[in-house]
Amino acid sequence: MFGGVAQLPEWVESHSARAAVAIPADSCQPVEPLGRPGLSGPDRSMNSDKPTRVRWMLVAWVTLMGAISYLDRVNISIAGHSISQEFHLTDAQLGWVFSAFSLGYGLFQIGGGWAADRLGPRRVLALGATWWAVFTTLTAVVPTSLVHAFLTLCSVRFLLGVGESVMYPSSNRWVANWVPTAERGLANGLIFAGVGAGAALTPPLIASIMIHFGWRAAFWFCALLGLLVAVGWYGMARDHPDQHAWVNDAERKWIREGILQADRGEGPKLSWGTMLASQDVWAITLSYFCFGYVAYIFFTWFYIYLTRVRGLDLKTGSYYGMLPFVAMSLGSAVGGGIADAVSRRFGRWWGRCGVAALGLTGAAVFVAAGAQAQSAAAASIMLAAGAGALYISQSAYWALSADLGGRSSGSLSGFMNMGGQIGGAVTAGLTPALARHFGWTASFLTAASLCALGAAAWLVVDPNKSLVPREARPQARV
């Protein structure tokens, strides 16, 4: 399957061809291929004038890893009712179990980004996937008779969150090494389409396994998938294109000339003082807090909302529960492509900030409308549209954090994602509290208001103002 040069559909190749970044020729130095044992591709790939597309093959694998990571984190929302019955948990306690993952995931975002910046995304992502497979298994083996089962579940989910915290800061560090600046919208859109794909597959897959084998078997299955993608990533990936034997000279040159000098490792790493003094960093982090709050309603409470509030049975609820995640996957991929196209035609502010603000505004409208729909079908469709609109903005966060961070993009994107995960932890506990005191409509209207706040935060961001000193980077056009 992976024995030769990776091929992708022509629409990806044409996107890459339109996304060139012009940088003076004297800023690029020749690079000798550094092939590693076990990754020898055909000799013709190294001599071809046409660039290989190994970067897109690896983007696809990162997308798959993201899908599995979301399968591992969302499975508990489908199994939540069975778990709460088996362990005699209240809704408040189940909310704490959900929040424990978000806290572990959020608190270690910076550490995950720091590790990727220093150890490389190849090793960190492989270790992370192995870690979350182990703790997904441990979730399934907590005995019902355990005296402190509730605290044990919280601890295991917290540590699962710690392992998964490396996923997107590491992938963003990999993007900064491998993907030309003007292709990052599409690359991140595809990567985060895995979020929607994994979450969309979760309800029917987990429900089917639960019906036939029980909820614990569903967790063992998820753990096995995590181990498989960890092994595949470590075998195929390299931290830099120069280290990969499948990448020919033409693709290596394309990547090198399309990445700003500071991103290539020729500029300085950013200090935390520089990053935390940036208005843009705080603005996208605030906006990502709002994003995370809304997204985690779908990842934690949406399925329970459909079955308990809207009265759907397990099977019907699993199908309706897929809709927001299918919309997320489509919104992420389409939004990433739109962002790159708009950036080329109208400039990076419109491509990054404008597209993100528009997506969040659309999410606010649809979530507010869905909260007040009368039927379960109408509510599901409108809320799904809100989730899709929300994810139109997703690639902008990660593309901009890679642009701003350069060699420190793992750390910077980890800080930003920490804001998003704090939002997720807040929604896990606050959403049922609002629903209990004011009704579920109030819970969703709160989410809609935060979408509007997140959109407003994008309006003060300047995507053209790099945090890297000007002398460390050449002029480039997108």
C-alpha positions in Angstrom: 0.0 0.0 0.0 2.8 2.4 0.9 5.6 0.8 -1.1 6.1 3.7 -3.6 5.3 7.3 -4.3 2.1 8.5 -2.7 -0.6 9.5 -5.3 -3.6 11.7 -4.5 -6.5 12.9 -6.6 -5.8 15.7 -9.1 -7.8 18.3 -7.1 -5.2 18.1 -4.4 -2.4 18.4 -6.9 -4.1 21.4 -8.6 -4.6 23.0 -5.2 -0.9 22.6 -4.5 0.1 24.0 -7.9 -1.9 27.2 -7.2 -0.6 27.6 -3.8 3.1 28.5 -4.6 4.9 31.0 -2.4 7.6 33.1 -4.1 10.8 33.4 -2.1 14.2 34.6 -3.5 16.2 31.7 -4.8 19.3 32.7 -2.8 17.5 32.0 0.4 17.3 28.2 -0.4 20.2 25.9 0.1 20.5 22.5 -1.7 19.4 19.6 0.5 20.8 16.1 0.3 18.3 13.3 0.7 18.7 11.5 4.0 16.8 8.2 3.4 16.3 5.9 6.4 16.5 2.1 6.3 13.2 0.5 5.5 11.8 3.5 3.6 13.4 2.9 0.2 11.1 3.9 -2.6 11.5 3.5 -6.4 14.6 5.2 -7.8 12.5 7.0 -10.4 10.8 8.9 -7.6 14.0 10.5 -6.6 14.9 11.6 -10.1 11.5 12.7 -11.4 11.0 16.4 -12.2 7.4 16.1 -10.9 7.1 16.5 -7.1 6.0 13.5 -5.2 3.1 14.1 -2.8 4.3 12.3 0.3 3.3 15.2 2.4 -0.4 14.6 1.4 -0.1 10.9 2.2 1.1 11.8 5.7 -1.6 14.4 6.0 -4.1 11.6 5.4 -2.4 9.4 8.1 -2.5 12.3 10.6 -6.2 12.7 9.7 -6.7 9.0 10.5 -4.9 9.3 13.8 -7.1 12.3 14.7 -10.2 10.2 13.8 -9.1 7.4 16.1 -8.2 9.9 18.9 -11.8 11.3 18.7 -13.2 7.8 18.7 -11.4 7.1 21.9 -12.6 10.3 23.6 -16.2 10.3 22.3 -16.9 6.7 22.9 -17.7 7.4 26.6 -20.6 9.7 25.6 -22.3 6.9 23.8 -21.5 4.4 26.6 -22.3 7.1 29.3 -25.8 5.8 30.1 -24.6 2.2 30.5 -21.6 3.3 32.5 -23.7 5.5 34.8 -26.2 2.6 35.4 -23.4 0.1 36.0 -21.5 2.3 38.4 -24.5 4.1 39.9 -23.3 7.5 38.8 -25.5 10.6 38.9 -25.5 13.1 35.9 -23.2 15.4 37.9 -20.7 12.6 38.5 -20.8 11.5 34.9 -20.2 15.2 34.0 -17.1 15.0 36.2 -15.9 11.9 34.4 -16.3 13.8 31.1 -14.5 16.9 32.5 -11.6 14.8 33.8 -10.6 14.0 30.3 -10.9 17.6 29.2 -8.8 18.8 32.2 -6.0 16.4 31.5 -6.1 17.2 27.8 -6.2 20.9 28.4 -3.6 21.2 31.1 -1.0 19.3 29.1 -1.4 21.0 25.8 1.6 23.3 26.4 3.7 20.3 27.5 2.6 18.3 24.4 3.6 21.2 22.2 6.9 21.6 24.0 7.7 17.9 23.6 6.9 18.1 19.8 9.1 21.1 19.4 12.1 19.4 21.1 11.7 15.6 20.4 10.0 15.8 17.0 6.4 15.1 16.1 7.1 11.6 14.8 8.1 10.2 18.2 5.7 12.2 20.2 2.7 11.3 18.2 3.6 7.6 18.2 4.0 7.6 21.9 0.8 9.6 22.4 -1.3 7.1 20.4 0.2 4.2 22.3 -0.6 6.0 25.6 -4.2 6.6 24.8 -4.7 3.0 23.6 -3.4 1.9 27.0 -5.7 4.2 29.0 -8.7 3.4 26.8 -8.1 -0.3 27.8 -7.9 0.7 31.5 -11.3 2.4 31.3 -12.8 -0.9 30.2 -11.2 -2.9 33.0 -12.4 -0.8 36.0 -14.4 -3.3 38.0 -18.0 -2.5 39.0 -17.3 -3.7 42.6 -14.4 -1.3 43.1 -15.1 0.9 46.2 -13.8 4.1 44.6 -14.9 3.3 41.1 -16.0 6.9 40.4 -12.6 8.4 41.4 -10.8 5.6 39.4 -12.8 6.5 36.3 -12.0 10.1 36.7 -8.3 9.4 37.1 -8.1 7.1 34.1 -10.0 9.6 31.9 -7.7 12.4 33.2 -4.6 10.4 32.2 -6.2 9.5 28.8 -6.6 13.2 28.3 -2.9 13.7 29.1 -1.9 11.2 26.4 -4.2 12.7 23.8 -3.0 16.2 24.6 0.0 15.7 22.2 -2.2 15.0 19.2 -2.8 18.4 17.6 0.2 20.4 18.9 2.4 17.6 17.4 0.5 17.5 14.2 0.8 21.3 13.9 4.5 21.0 14.5 4.6 18.5 11.7 2.6 20.8 9.4 5.1 23.6 10.1 7.9 21.3 8.9 6.2 19.7 5.9 3.4 21.8 4.5 4.0 25.0 2.5 2.5 28.1 4.1 -0.1 28.6 1.4 -1.3 25.0 1.6 -1.9 24.9 5.4 -5.5 25.9 5.2 -6.3 22.8 3.2 -3.9 20.5 5.1 -5.4 21.5 8.5 -8.9 21.3 7.1 -8.3 17.7 6.0 -6.6 16.9 9.3 -9.5 18.2 11.4 -12.0 16.6 9.1 -10.8 13.5 10.9 -12.3 14.9 14.1 -15.7 14.9 12.5 -15.2 11.6 10.8 -14.1 9.9 14.0 -16.9 11.4 16.0 -19.4 10.6 13.2 -18.4 6.9 13.2 -18.6 6.7 17.0 -22.3 6.6 17.6 -23.3 3.8 15.2 -20.0 1.8 15.8 -20.0 2.0 19.6 -23.8 1.4 19.8 -23.5 -1.6 17.6 -20.7 -3.1 19.6 -22.5 -2.3 22.8 -25.7 -4.0 21.7 -23.9 -7.2 20.8 -20.9 -7.4 23.2 -21.3 -4.6 25.9 -19.6 -1.3 26.4 -16.3 -2.7 27.6 -15.7 -4.5 24.3 -16.3 -1.3 22.5 -13.4 0.3 24.5 -11.1 -2.6 23.8 -11.8 -2.3 20.1 -10.9 1.5 20.2 -7.7 0.7 22.0 -6.6 -1.8 19.3 -7.1 0.9 16.6 -5.0 3.3 18.6 -2.1 0.8 18.7 -2.3 0.2 14.9 -2.2 3.8 13.9 0.8 4.4 16.3 2.8 1.7 14.7 1.9 2.9 11.2 2.8 6.5 11.9 6.2 5.6 13.5 7.0 3.4 10.5 6.0 5.9 7.8 6.6 9.4 9.2 9.7 11.5 9.5 10.1 14.9 11.3 11.4 16.6 8.2 11.1 16.0 4.4 14.9 15.8 4.2 14.8 12.6 6.2 12.2 10.8 4.1 13.4 8.5 1.3 10.0 8.6 -0.5 10.3 12.4 -1.0 12.0 13.3 -4.3 14.1 16.4 -4.9 11.3 18.2 -6.6 8.9 17.8 -3.6 11.7 18.7 -1.2 12.4 21.9 -3.1 8.7 22.7 -3.3 8.2 22.4 0.4 11.4 24.3 1.2 10.6 27.2 -1.0 7.0 27.3 0.2 7.8 27.6 3.9 8.8 30.8 5.4 12.4 30.9 6.5 11.6 31.1 10.2 9.4 28.0 9.9 12.2 26.0 8.3 14.3 26.1 11.4 16.5 29.1 10.3 14.8 31.6 12.5 14.9 31.8 16.3 12.5 30.0 18.7 10.0 32.3 20.3 10.2 33.0 24.0 7.1 32.6 26.1 7.3 36.3 26.9 7.0 37.1 23.1 4.1 34.8 22.7 2.2 35.9 25.8 2.7 39.6 24.9 0.9 39.1 21.6 -2.6 40.4 21.3 -3.1 38.0 18.4 -2.2 35.0 20.5 -4.7 36.0 23.2 -7.4 36.7 20.7 -7.2 33.4 19.0 -7.0 31.6 22.4 -10.1 33.4 23.6 -11.9 32.5 20.4 -10.7 28.9 20.7 -12.1 28.8 24.2 -15.5 29.7 22.7 -15.0 27.1 19.9 -14.1 24.4 22.4 -17.1 25.1 24.6 -19.5 24.7 21.7 -17.8 21.7 20.1 -17.7 19.7 23.4 -21.5 20.0 23.7 -21.6 17.7 20.7 -18.8 15.5 21.9 -20.2 15.0 25.4 -23.9 15.8 25.8 -25.5 15.7 22.3 -26.2 12.0 22.2 -27.6 12.0 25.7 -29.7 15.1 24.8 -31.2 13.2 21.8 -32.1 10.0 23.8 -33.1 11.5 27.1 -34.6 14.9 26.2 -35.8 14.3 22.6 -36.9 10.7 23.5 -35.0 8.7 20.8 -34.0 5.1 21.3 -30.4 3.9 21.3 -30.3 3.0 17.6 -32.2 6.0 16.3 -30.2 8.3 18.5 -27.0 6.9 17.2 -28.0 7.8 13.6 -29.2 11.3 14.5 -26.1 11.7 16.6 -23.9 11.2 13.5 -25.2 14.3 11.8 -23.2 17.0 13.6 -20.0 15.1 13.1 -20.5 14.5 9.4 -21.2 18.2 9.2 -18.0 18.9 11.1 -15.9 16.8 8.8 -17.3 18.4 5.7 -17.1 21.9 7.2 -13.5 21.4 8.2 -12.3 20.2 4.8 -14.4 22.7 2.8 -13.5 25.5 5.1 -9.7 24.8 4.8 -9.9 24.9 1.0 -12.0 28.1 1.0 -9.6 29.7 3.4 -6.6 29.1 1.1 -8.5 30.2 -2.0 -9.7 33.4 -0.3 -6.2 34.1 1.0 -4.8 34.0 -2.5 -7.5 36.2 -3.9 -8.2 38.8 -1.2 -5.3 38.4 1.3 -4.6 36.5 4.5 -6.9 38.6 6.7 -10.0 37.6 4.7 -8.7 34.0 4.3 -7.9 33.4 7.9 -9.9 35.9 10.0 -12.8 36.6 7.7 -13.6 32.9 7.0 -13.3 32.0 10.7 -15.5 34.9 11.8 -18.1 34.0 9.2 -18.1 30.3 10.2 -18.6 31.2 13.9 -21.4 33.6 13.1 -23.2 31.0 11.1 -22.8 28.5 14.0 -24.3 31.1 16.4 -27.4 31.4 14.2 -27.9 27.6 13.6 -27.3 26.6 17.2 -29.8 29.2 18.5 -32.4 28.1 15.9 -31.8 24.4 16.6 -32.3 24.9 20.4 -35.9 26.0 19.7 -36.9 23.5 17.1 -40.0 21.5 17.9 -39.1 18.0 16.5 -36.0 15.9 17.1 -35.3 15.7 13.4 -35.4 19.5 12.9 -33.3 20.1 16.0 -30.7 17.6 14.9 -30.5 19.1 11.4 -30.2 22.7 12.6 -27.7 21.8 15.3 -25.7 19.8 12.8 -25.6 22.8 10.5 -24.3 24.8 13.5 -21.5 22.2 14.1 -20.6 22.3 10.4 -20.4 26.1 10.3 -18.3 26.0 13.5 -15.8 23.7 11.9 -15.5 26.0 8.8 -13.4 28.1 11.2 -11.3 25.2 12.5 -8.4 25.2 10.0 -7.9 29.0 10.5 -6.9 28.5 14.1 -4.2 26.0 13.4 -2.9 27.5 10.1 -2.5 30.9 11.8 -0.8 29.4 14.9 1.7 27.5 12.6 2.3 30.8 10.7 2.8 32.8 13.9 4.8 30.2 15.8 7.3 29.0 13.3 9.8 26.8 15.1 7.7 27.2 18.2 4.4 26.4 16.6 4.0 23.3 18.8 4.2 25.3 21.9 2.0 28.2 20.6 -0.7 25.9 19.2 -0.6 24.0 22.5 -1.3 27.2 24.4 -4.2 28.0 22.0 -5.6 24.5 22.3 -5.4 24.6 26.0 -7.9 27.5 25.8 -10.1 25.3 23.7 -10.0 22.4 26.1 -10.7 24.6 29.1 -13.8 25.6 27.2 -14.6 21.9 26.7 -14.1 21.2 30.4 -16.4 24.1 31.3 -19.2 22.9 29.0 -19.0 19.3 30.4 -20.1 20.6 33.8 -21.9 23.8 33.0 -24.2 22.5 30.2 -26.1 20.0 32.4 -26.2 22.6 35.3 -27.9 25.2 33.0 -30.2 22.5 31.6 -31.2 21.5 35.1 -32.0 25.0 36.3 -33.2 26.7 33.1 -33.8 24.0 30.5 -31.8 22.7 27.5 -32.7 25.7 25.4 -30.7 27.9 27.8 -27.7 25.6 27.4 -27.7 25.9 23.6 -28.4 29.6 23.6 -25.3 30.1 25.9 -23.3 28.2 23.3 -24.7 30.4 20.5 -23.6 33.5 22.5 -20.1 32.2 22.8 -20.0 31.5 19.1 -20.7 35.2 18.5 -18.0 36.2 21.0 -15.5 33.9 19.3 -16.3 35.5 15.9 -15.7 39.0 17.3 -12.3 38.0 18.7 -11.1 37.2 15.1 -11.8 40.7 14.0 -8.8 42.1 16.0 -6.3 39.5 14.7 -3.6 40.6 12.3 -2.5 37.4 10.4 0.3 39.3 8.6 2.1 40.4 11.8 4.5 37.5 12.5 5.9 37.1 15.9 9.3 36.2 14.4 11.7 39.2 14.1 11.6 40.7 10.6 15.3 40.1 10.0 14.8 36.3 10.5 12.4 36.0 7.6 12.3 36.9 3.9 9.5 38.7 2.1 7.0 36.3 0.6 3.7 36.5 -1.1 0.7 34.2 -0.6 
